[in-house]
Amino acid sequence: MSQETGRLLVVDDNEMNRDLLSRRLGREGYTVEVAEDGYIALGMIQTGRFDLILLDIMMPGLSGIDMLPIIRQSYSIAELPVIMATAKDQSDDIVEGLRLGANDYVTKPIDLPVLLARIQTQLKLKYLSQLKDEFLRIASHDLKNPLSTVLMAAHILRERVPPGSLMQEQFYEMLYFIVKHSEEMQRIIRDFLDFQAASDGKLTLSLSAIQLNDLAHDLIADNTSYALSKNIRLTSDLDPDSMPVTCDEARIRQVAQNLLGNAIKFCPPDAQVVVRTFSSGQWVQFEVRDSGPGLTLEDMEHVFTKYARLSNKPTGDEKSSGLGLAICKQMIELHGGHIGVRNNPDQGATFWFILPISPTVAA
């Protein structure tokens, strides 16, 4: 869910009101479902996922006032906003509804611009609450362990290497761990911020024409030591006639590094990873092919989604933010390209992306 869209449930016993609100909110980009009474609405809430409920207070059978405490047994005010719809002279109901957990209210006859503004406000508050929860999860889980390692190594160095003394080799290894885990924390935070910026449409691109072959050479050089540390053979198969592409070099380097790093991360010892490029029509393709375990059908369905947890585990106890491949998809699509994965006929998987050839070259 973004701040501007969402799945809404309109609960009203008046068919004309339901139809009017459904059509009007649908034109604003919302996905809208309707319920004619409270019992039907509660069943829909239990079996479906909604981002906001527009709830009529006065309904026969189970009223909106009766529904509110039932909804709040399962969903907090931040998790599922509820906007009441009530008559202007029902101030007691407004007070009672807010006391029972409604987020806001509108009066009938409903002023649609006012309703839209209040829906947008509640969805924005929900979105910000979700960002807060995600960041707290990252801080308490993904950052806690590497930070503990950094602090432990720093304390040992401070105690055992006094000022002016020579540093023994074993303490240089601790410096390595400090740098390694600090970079890991930096990457986790960067991934989170990049994902949110791209999701909010606030990520800007600095475009220029580059050769993916040059990028591939750089990445292979940067990752050779990592591959050797796991006894993985890293090679290339680059198209000598590959054409330049127009892209944000830093962002595409981030994508390509993620694909190559993942291949090394998930491959067992003695595996092989090959970086390939080739041109086809108006596109240039970049591939990372590995001889690892490959992906299951379930993996294939979720591989580029946020916080995807795949069946394979890193073979060297490496860490992951769970956002890398989702960010890759965002970055490539921002460039007008495509990204995907396929299992190889023999063994392993191939992750790939394609980008359009630079317009100046194609012309």
ROBA-513010 format. One record per residue (C-alpha): x, y, z. Coordinates in steps of 0.1 Angstrom, whole numbers. Each point is the difference from the previous one (the first is absolute). Layout:
// residues N
> X / Y / Z
...
//
This chain:
// residues 363
> 0 / 0 / 0
> 12 / 35 / -8
> -13 / 33 / 14
> -22 / 6 / -30
> -16 / -34 / -6
> -15 / -28 / 21
> -27 / -25 / 3
> -31 / 15 / 17
> -32 / -16 / 15
> -32 / 21 / -1
> -25 / -12 / 25
> -35 / 15 / -5
> -35 / -14 / 0
> -11 / 26 / -26
> 6 / -15 / -35
> 1 / 35 / -17
> 27 / 11 / 25
> 21 / -31 / -6
> -2 / 3 / -38
> 8 / 38 / 0
> 30 / -4 / 24
> 13 / -31 / -18
> 0 / 17 / -34
> 14 / 33 / 13
> 28 / -16 / 20
> 8 / -24 / -28
> 6 / 30 / -24
> 26 / 13 / 25
> 20 / -32 / -4
> -12 / -19 / 31
> -11 / -37 / -1
> -34 / 0 / 16
> -22 / -28 / 14
> -34 / 5 / 16
> -21 / -16 / 28
> -37 / 6 / 6
> 1 / -8 / 37
> 23 / -4 / 30
> 0 / -38 / 0
> 10 / -3 / -36
> 27 / 27 / 5
> 15 / -19 / 30
> 2 / -32 / -21
> 18 / 19 / -28
> 24 / 16 / 25
> 9 / -35 / 14
> 6 / -15 / -34
> 15 / 29 / -19
> 25 / 28 / 4
> -11 / 36 / 0
> 19 / 32 / 5
> -29 / 21 / 12
> -37 / -4 / 9
> -27 / 27 / -6
> -26 / -11 / 25
> -36 / 13 / 2
> -10 / 4 / 37
> -38 / -6 / -4
> -7 / -34 / -14
> -27 / -26 / 10
> 12 / -31 / 17
> 36 / 6 / 8
> 7 / 38 / 1
> 33 / 17 / -7
> 3 / 7 / 37
> -4 / -38 / 7
> 26 / -8 / -26
> 28 / 23 / 12
> 10 / -20 / 31
> -1 / -32 / -20
> 23 / 14 / -26
> 24 / 13 / 26
> 3 / -34 / 16
> 20 / -11 / -31
> 14 / 33 / -14
> 15 / 31 / 16
> -9 / 35 / -10
> 33 / 2 / -19
> -5 / -34 / -18
> -35 / 6 / -13
> -14 / 35 / 0
> -38 / 5 / 3
> -18 / 31 / -11
> -36 / 3 / 13
> -28 / 14 / -21
> -27 / 16 / 22
> -28 / 26 / -1
> 9 / 35 / 11
> -23 / -2 / 30
> 15 / -32 / 14
> 28 / 16 / 21
> -4 / -26 / 27
> 7 / -28 / -25
> 31 / 19 / -13
> 14 / 2 / 35
> -8 / -36 / 7
> 15 / -12 / -33
> 32 / 19 / 6
> 2 / -15 / 35
> -4 / -35 / -13
> 28 / 3 / -26
> -12 / 19 / -30
> 28 / 21 / -16
> -22 / 28 / -15
> -35 / 8 / -12
> -20 / 17 / -28
> -35 / 12 / 2
> -29 / -7 / -23
> -7 / 10 / -27
> 37 / -8 / -7
> 21 / 27 / -15
> 22 / -21 / -24
> 30 / 24 / 0
> 0 / 0 / 38
> -3 / -38 / 0
> 29 / -4 / -24
> 22 / 23 / 20
> -7 / -19 / 32
> 6 / -34 / -17
> 33 / 12 / -14
> 10 / 13 / 35
> -8 / -33 / 17
> 18 / -21 / -27
> 30 / 23 / 3
> 1 / -5 / 38
> -3 / -38 / -5
> 28 / 1 / -25
> 23 / 19 / 24
> -9 / -24 / 28
> 10 / -29 / -22
> 33 / 17 / -9
> 6 / 5 / 38
> -7 / -37 / 7
> 22 / -11 / -28
> 29 / 21 / 11
> -4 / -12 / 36
> 1 / -36 / -13
> 32 / 7 / -19
> 15 / 18 / 30
> -9 / -28 / 24
> 8 / -29 / -22
> 21 / 7 / -31
> 23 / 26 / 16
> 2 / -14 / 36
> 24 / -29 / -7
> 26 / 17 / -22
> 0 / 30 / 24
> 7 / -23 / 29
> 29 / -15 / -20
> 14 / 35 / -7
> -2 / 11 / 36
> 15 / -32 / 13
> 30 / 3 / -24
> 4 / 37 / 8
> 0 / -7 / 38
> 27 / -27 / -4
> 22 / 23 / -21
> -4 / 29 / 25
> 10 / -23 / 29
> 28 / -20 / -16
> 16 / 26 / -23
> 10 / 30 / 21
> 11 / 32 / -17
> 35 / -2 / -15
> 2 / -38 / 0
> 5 / -22 / -30
> -31 / -18 / -12
> 3 / -38 / -3
> -14 / -18 / -30
> -30 / -15 / 19
> -12 / 36 / 8
> 1 / 9 / -37
> -25 / -27 / -6
> -23 / 17 / 25
> 3 / 32 / -20
> -11 / -20 / -30
> -31 / -12 / 19
> -7 / 36 / 10
> 1 / 12 / -37
> -19 / -31 / -13
> -29 / 3 / 24
> -1 / 38 / -2
> -3 / -3 / -38
> -27 / -26 / 6
> -20 / 24 / 21
> 5 / 28 / -25
> -13 / -22 / -28
> -31 / -10 / 20
> -9 / 36 / 7
> 7 / 10 / -36
> -22 / -27 / -13
> -29 / 11 / 23
> 4 / 36 / -10
> 3 / -8 / -38
> -30 / -22 / 1
> -21 / 27 / 17
> 12 / 27 / -23
> -8 / -20 / -31
> -34 / -10 / 14
> -8 / 36 / 6
> 11 / 11 / -34
> 28 / 22 / 15
> 29 / -18 / -15
> 17 / 20 / -27
> 22 / -14 / -28
> 32 / 16 / -14
> 1 / -14 / -35
> 30 / -6 / -23
> 12 / -25 / -26
> 21 / -28 / 13
> 13 / -34 / -11
> -13 / -30 / 20
> 32 / -18 / -9
> 20 / 26 / 18
> -23 / -4 / 30
> 4 / -38 / -1
> 38 / 2 / 0
> -1 / 23 / 31
> -24 / -22 / 19
> 20 / -32 / -8
> 32 / 17 / 13
> -18 / 12 / 31
> -15 / -34 / 8
> 29 / -23 / -9
> 13 / -1 / 36
> -35 / -7 / 14
> -4 / -29 / -25
> 34 / -14 / 7
> -7 / 0 / 38
> -28 / -24 / -8
> 19 / -20 / -26
> -24 / 12 / -27
> 12 / 5 / -36
> -10 / 34 / -14
> 2 / 5 / -37
> -15 / 21 / -28
> -15 / -4 / -35
> -4 / 35 / -13
> -14 / 10 / -34
> 28 / 20 / -18
> -27 / 17 / -21
> -21 / 10 / 30
> -14 / 36 / -4
> -1 / 28 / 26
> -31 / 4 / 21
> -15 / 32 / 15
> -3 / -3 / 37
> 10 / 12 / 35
> 33 / -17 / 2
> 1 / -1 / 39
> -35 / -16 / 1
> 7 / -26 / -27
> 33 / -8 / 17
> -20 / -5 / 32
> -24 / -24 / -18
> 28 / -20 / -17
> 20 / -2 / 32
> -31 / -13 / 18
> -5 / -28 / -26
> 37 / -10 / 0
> 3 / 3 / 37
> -30 / -22 / 5
> 13 / -27 / -23
> 32 / -2 / 20
> -19 / 2 / 33
> -23 / -29 / -8
> 24 / -23 / -19
> 18 / -29 / 17
> 38 / -5 / -3
> 13 / -11 / -34
> -29 / 17 / -18
> 3 / 22 / -30
> -14 / 35 / -6
> 0 / 15 / -35
> -7 / 36 / -9
> -14 / 4 / -35
> -10 / 29 / -23
> -16 / 0 / -35
> -20 / 23 / -22
> -33 / -8 / -16
> -18 / 25 / -21
> -4 / 32 / 19
> 10 / -16 / 33
> 31 / -10 / 19
> -2 / -29 / 24
> 21 / -6 / 32
> -1 / -35 / 15
> 15 / -17 / 31
> -1 / -38 / -4
> 9 / -23 / 29
> 3 / -37 / 6
> -17 / 2 / 34
> -32 / -17 / 13
> -24 / 20 / -22
> -34 / 12 / 10
> -33 / -18 / 9
> -33 / 9 / -16
> -10 / 18 / 32
> 33 / 20 / -1
> -7 / 11 / -35
> -34 / 15 / 11
> 16 / 22 / 27
> 36 / 5 / -10
> -3 / 37 / -8
> -25 / 9 / 28
> 8 / 20 / 31
> 15 / -20 / 29
> -1 / -32 / -21
> 14 / -30 / 19
> 10 / -27 / -25
> 6 / -36 / 6
> 38 / 2 / -5
> 23 / 14 / 27
> 33 / 17 / -3
> 29 / -25 / 0
> 23 / 22 / 20
> -24 / 13 / 27
> -3 / 34 / -19
> -28 / 23 / 10
> -27 / 16 / -21
> -25 / 29 / 3
> -26 / -19 / -19
> -4 / 31 / -23
> 28 / -5 / -25
> -19 / -16 / -28
> -31 / 21 / 5
> 22 / 31 / -4
> 16 / -15 / -31
> -35 / -4 / -15
> -8 / 36 / 8
> 32 / 14 / -14
> -2 / -19 / -33
> -37 / 9 / -5
> 9 / 37 / 6
> 24 / -3 / -29
> -27 / -15 / -23
> 16 / -34 / 2
> -10 / -35 / 11
> 15 / -24 / 26
> -6 / -37 / 6
> 14 / -34 / 9
> -1 / -35 / -14
> 13 / -34 / 11
> 28 / -13 / -23
> -7 / -33 / -19
> 29 / -17 / 18
> 5 / 16 / 34
> -3 / 33 / 17
> -18 / 32 / -9
> 5 / 31 / -23
> -10 / 34 / 11
> -2 / 26 / -28
> -11 / 35 / -9
> -3 / 18 / -33
> 3 / 38 / -7
> -7 / 20 / -31
> 30 / 9 / -23
> 9 / 37 / 3
> -23 / 20 / -23
> 30 / 18 / -15
> 16 / -33 / -9
> -32 / -16 / -13
> -7 / 29 / -22
//
